[in-house]
Each structure stands twice: as structure tokens, then as C-alpha cells.
Amino acid sequence: MRATVKREKALRLLRIEHEAVGALIDALTDEEMTRRDTIQHGMYYDQECSFKDLLAHLVCYEQYTVEAIGEWRKGRKHWAIDAVKDPRRSREIHYGGIEERARLSLDEQLEEYRRVSAELERMIAEMSEADWRSAAPYVSSEGTDLGGMIEGIMVLPPRPMYRHLPVHVPDAASYIRSLR
């Protein structure tokens, strides 16, 4: 897969995403962030996710993207590149990201989200457009470039470009009102 947007636009959209998540974090109390079954959109029917769970879900994809960029730089293909394209494995990622982080306290989850998000922004900001468009260092039948690989993990349908939060919280003000 080849990148469908330039690096600058991807970074701008990712920063909008992080600012929107940050605004929700600032607006919610600890109890509101940990209250079960408050995320009503974009989850599987059997999930009763809290905002903390949603952060675990969001950070999962960003963490895999950070790892995949690192593997790319080493000339290797990260397993998530193919896993997100497979419905069964994608579902496992979805559930697994939340399950793996369930043991974290709210403060630990917030810290992980902030750390990983900042790292992803930094990595993309440090790339040149030539880096963004560089060909995969592994065999790829799709003609993959680095930006396309990142999109392949971060921008799975039905997500808008680099905006994962709106899939789960389409209207932040309505979400906040629903909690109060």
C-alpha cells in the first residue's frame, strides 16, 4: 500500500487526534474514565468498555505503528502489518490491546497513551517526505512505502485518516453529557 496523504498532512491529522483525546482526558474525572460500558460506538457487541479501555485500544495501534517503524528501519516487516488485514487476527488485536492493559492503573494507562502518542508524533515529524515515500525494505506485492505501511495499521476502515477517536466517540460533548 502506498501513502494516500503526505507526511505533513498525516502528522497534522494525528496531532488533531491527540489533541481531541487530550481534551477528553482533561474534561473527564477519574471515575468517568473508568466507568464500564460508556463507549457505545465501534466496539464489538460483547464489549462494555470504559474510556480507560478505549485508551488501551487506541494506544495499541499506535504502539504497533511505533514498533513497525522501528522494524522497517531494521529492514524487517512487523507482524501487525499483515495481522490488521486478517479479520480474525484484527479482532484479536482489538481485544488484546484492551486485555493486555487491563492490569494498568488509570494513571499508568494515561502515561502510556501520552508516551506512545508523543513517540509516534516525534517519529513522523523527524521523517522527510522521501522517507515517507521510501519503498518497503521487505518483499511487498502491493508496492508498499513507509507512509502506506503506517496507514495500513493506523487508518483501517471505517477510521477517518489518522483519526481513530471519532469511530468510538463521534461527538465528545455528547459523550461527556452522557456521563453526567
N, C-alpha and C positions, 0 to 999 in steps of 0.2 A: 504494500500500500504506500502510496506517495502522499506527502502532506498536502492538505487541501487549503491551508492558510499559511501565511508567512509566520516566521518565528515571532516577530514583534506583535502580531495580532494574537497569536496563541498566548503569549505572555500577558498581554493586556487583559484578555478574557479570563485567564487563570487568576490574575490579581483581582478582578471583579468578583470571581467566585470566592476567593479567600476573604475579601472584604465583607461579602454577604454572610459568610459563615461566621466571621468575627463579630459582625453586628448582632447576629442571633446569640452568640455566646455572651456578649455584653448585656443583652436585653433579658436573658433568662436567669432565673435563680437556680441554685444547685438542685433543688427539689424538682423544678420544672424540667431540667436537663436529664434527670434520672427517672422521671415518672414513666412507667411502662405504657406501651400501646398509644403513643401520641403521634407517631409517624404513620400517616394514613395513605400515602401515595408511593408507588414504585417499589413496594416491598412484596414479598410473596405472601399469599393468603394466610399462612400459618404463623406469620411473624407478628410479634407485639413489641415493636421497637420503641425505645426511648430516644431522645436526642443524643444521648451519650452513645447509644448503639449506632445511630446514624453517623456520628463522627468516626466510629470504628470502621464502618462501611466505607466512608469517603476516604479515610486515610489509607485504607487497604490498597486501593487502586493507585493512589499517589506513591505509596511505598514501593509497590511493584514497578511503577514507572521509574522511580529513582534507581532501583536495582537494575532495571533493564537498560537504562542509560549507562550505568557502570559496566554491565556486561558487554554492551555494544562497543564501548571504548576498549575493552579487552579482546574484541574480535569474536565474542560469543553471543549466542541467542538465548535470551531469558525465557524460561518455560511459560511465563504468563502470556507471551505473545500469541502462542497457539491456544493456550487454555481458555482465553476470553472468547475465542471464536467457537468453542465447542459448548453446546447448551448444558450438558451435564457438568462439565468442569467449571463453566462460568457460574453455574448455580452453587457449586462447591466453594468458589471464591467468594461469592456473595455471602453465604452463610459463614464460611470460615473466617472472613475478616472480622466479623462480629464476635464469633465464638472465641477466637484467639485472644481478643482484647477484653473479654468479659471479666477477667480477673483484675483488670486495671481499675484503680480508683478514678473518680471523675477528674481529679487534678492530674493524674498520670495520663489519662486519655486526652485531656486538653493540651498537656505538654507535648505528647506525641504528635497530635494534629498540628500544633504550631511549628514544631521542629521539622517534621516531614514536609509540610507545605512550604516553609521557608527554604528548605534544601532544594525542592523541586523548582521553585522560582529562581533560586540562585543558579542552578544548573542550566536552565533555559536561558536566563539572562546572559550567562557567560558564553553561550554558543554564538557563532556567527551564522549568517544566513547560509553560507557554504557548508558549515557543519550540519545545519538543519536539513539541508538537501543532500547530504552525503549518502552514498549507497551503502546498503547493508554489508557488513563485513562477513556475512554468512550467506549461504545459498538461499535465494528467495525467488520463488516463481512469480511473485507479484511485483517485482521491481521496487522493493521497499527502500525508503530513505528514512533518516532518523526522525524527522518530523512526523512521517507517516506511521512509524513504529509507535511513537508516543501517542498519536491519535488513536491507534488501534487498541491501546489499553485505556486511555482516558476518555475517549469520546464514542463509546458504544451506543448504538441507538437504544432507547429514544433520547439520549442525552443531547442537549444543545452543545455547541462547540465549547469545550473546556468549562462547561457549567453543569456540574452534577447535582448540586443542591436543588435547583428548580424541579427536578424529577421527583424529589421526595417532599420538598416544601415549596410548592408553587407560589405561595403568597405568604411572605414572612409575617406581615401584620395580622392576617387571618389566623395563622398558626399560633402566634402569641396570644391572640384573643381566645382561641380555643382552650388554652391552658389556664386561663384566668376566669 
